[in-house]
């Protein structure tokens, strides 16, 4: 069984089938296919959420270790990296308790960062 999982063709085939079903569900209104595509999207959202948190926790562990050990030439960059991840999270905590899209913490970056960058592309 382990030798089968090492073959990249299997994962490529599965990704191709999922992509084909997604495209089919987009162009044709078949309820069973649309339900399956919705399940694929929900599954992908959960996997990506887990991957982002795993990456954040790994990076936090590495940078906290650098800060604690005061690794020469690295630890102050680790402070900047750790704070740049922590500040947006702490700024969003009040919004997590009472969610609303029309707040400055979301509208300001969208209007003054994302929109000009989108126009530049």
C-alpha positions in Angstrom: 0.0 0.0 0.0 2.8 2.4 0.8 4.3 2.0 -2.7 1.0 3.0 -4.2 0.9 6.2 -2.2 4.4 7.2 -3.5 3.2 7.4 -7.1 2.4 11.0 -8.0 0.1 9.9 -10.9 -2.6 8.9 -8.4 -2.7 12.3 -6.8 -2.6 14.0 -10.2 -5.5 11.9 -11.4 -7.6 12.6 -8.2 -6.9 16.4 -8.6 -7.9 16.2 -12.3 -11.2 14.4 -11.5 -12.0 17.0 -8.8 -11.2 19.8 -11.3 -13.3 18.2 -14.0 -16.3 17.7 -11.7 -16.0 21.3 -10.5 -16.0 22.6 -14.1 -18.9 20.3 -15.0 -20.9 21.5 -12.0 -20.2 25.1 -13.0 -21.5 24.8 -16.5 -24.3 22.2 -16.0 -27.0 22.3 -13.4 -26.9 18.7 -12.0 -27.8 18.7 -8.3 -25.8 15.6 -7.4 -22.6 17.1 -9.0 -23.2 20.4 -7.4 -23.6 18.7 -4.0 -20.3 16.8 -4.5 -18.5 20.0 -5.6 -19.8 21.8 -2.5 -18.4 19.0 -0.4 -15.0 19.3 -2.2 -15.0 23.0 -1.5 -15.8 22.6 2.1 -13.1 19.9 2.5 -10.5 22.1 0.7 -11.5 25.0 3.1 -10.9 22.8 6.1 -7.6 21.4 4.8 -6.3 24.9 4.0 -7.4 26.2 7.4 -5.5 23.4 9.1 -2.4 24.1 6.9 -2.4 27.8 7.6 -2.6 27.2 11.4 0.0 24.6 11.2 2.3 27.0 9.3 1.6 29.8 11.8 2.3 27.6 14.8 5.5 26.3 13.3 6.8 29.8 12.4 5.8 31.0 15.8 7.7 28.2 17.5 10.8 28.9 15.5 10.8 32.6 16.0 10.0 32.3 19.7 13.0 30.0 20.0 15.2 32.5 18.2 14.0 35.3 20.6 14.5 33.2 23.7 18.0 32.1 22.6 18.9 35.6 21.3 20.4 34.0 18.2 23.1 36.4 17.0 22.0 38.4 13.9 18.6 36.7 13.8 16.6 37.4 17.0 15.6 41.0 16.3 14.2 39.9 12.9 12.3 37.2 14.7 10.7 39.9 16.9 9.6 41.8 13.8 8.2 38.7 12.2 6.4 37.6 15.3 4.9 41.0 16.0 3.8 41.4 12.3 1.8 38.2 12.7 0.5 38.9 16.2 -0.6 42.5 15.7 -3.3 41.8 13.0 -4.6 38.9 15.0 -4.9 41.0 18.2 -6.5 43.8 16.2 -9.1 41.5 14.9 -10.1 40.0 18.2 -13.0 42.5 18.9 -14.3 41.7 15.4 -14.3 38.0 16.1 -16.7 38.6 19.1 -19.0 40.8 17.0 -18.5 40.1 13.3 -19.2 42.9 10.8 -17.7 43.6 7.4 -18.3 47.4 7.5 -15.6 48.2 10.1 -12.4 50.2 9.6 -10.2 47.2 10.3 -11.5 45.6 7.1 -12.6 48.6 4.9 -9.4 50.6 5.3 -7.0 47.9 4.0 -9.4 47.1 1.2 -9.9 50.7 0.1 -6.3 51.9 0.4 -4.2 48.8 -0.1 -6.0 46.1 -2.0 -7.9 48.3 -4.5 -4.9 50.3 -5.6 -2.8 47.2 -5.9 -5.6 45.6 -8.0 -5.7 48.7 -10.2 -2.0 48.6 -10.7 -2.1 45.1 -12.1 
